[in-house]
């Protein structure tokens, strides 16, 4: 299949066991080696990692052992013909971070978050990746009065500054989300993430990740969030998926709920040459009802939909669009887009 110059990634967690907050796993798990072999077969080019995806038992290892383990993982990727998209510190599952990581009220928890972030950067260096993704999962509150917001922002900025100082070659991409797992997240949108980055000691090395479902949960249009970040040269990664309304984070297959919304996400990426900037990440999960031996079709479907939509963006009659814009005939433009999306129906 023609990939139009785009490169694609997903994370090991995107081939999962079907557990949800209300039920246990329903499918047998895959070994990482089996997941790795699926990447190329599905048409993907790179792996998204958390730090402990690279080094599963990192808490029990010395710094040197962690570096050795990361080097071995890099060799496995090379052998599979894959690259590392990014590495992210997993700061939301440790008992110390129940009240947050960088913004925790407990200084011990904040120090743990700083130390683990440094280890994550060490791992990324061994994986030959300069991109650290920060999903600030528990940086917020369940109760407004539990934390002071200006102080929390100072702590977030200090943490990012620490990472920028620790390695002068890394870039940091902040991934906003308005809720889950905390009720009230401090960095809910792309605008918040950009404002935070602008206050750091080196804003040129701080960008953002846009996830479709996260934007929908904030009541925003993912295509507009993409465009906003691109306007400032700060869109360094995308996690594309779909979302059926203002519910829990669903990670549905890209385009499966709102095909026109997916078209517009692809359109803004295509028209602004995102293929020259970074990987297209598919942060999608199989439906809980999917049998284990069929639990990669969500990844196949998402990639196929993206590429077919690239073809539709490129084949759209741009002169006709411009003529309709000049005439302010937006109803006809609406009809033009609908007809274009339905042309193979």
Secondary structure, 3 states (H helix, E strand, C coil): CCCCCCCEEEEHHHCCCCCECCECCCCCCCCHHHHHHHHHHHCCCEEEEEHHHHCCCHHHCCHHHHHHHHHHHHHHHHHHCCEEEEEECCCCCCHHHCCCCCCCCCHHHHHHHHHHHHHHHHHHHHCCCCEEEEECCCCEECCHHHCCHHHHHHHHHHHHHHHHHHCCCCEEEEECCCCCCCCEECCCCHHHHHHHHHCCCCHHHEEEEEEHHHHHHCCCCHHHHHHHHHHCCCEEEEEECECCCCCCCCCECCCCCCHHHHHHHHHHHHHCCHHHCCCEEECCCCCCCCCHHHCCHHHHHHHHHHHHHHHHHHHCCHHHHHHHHHCCCHHHHHHHHHHHHCCCC
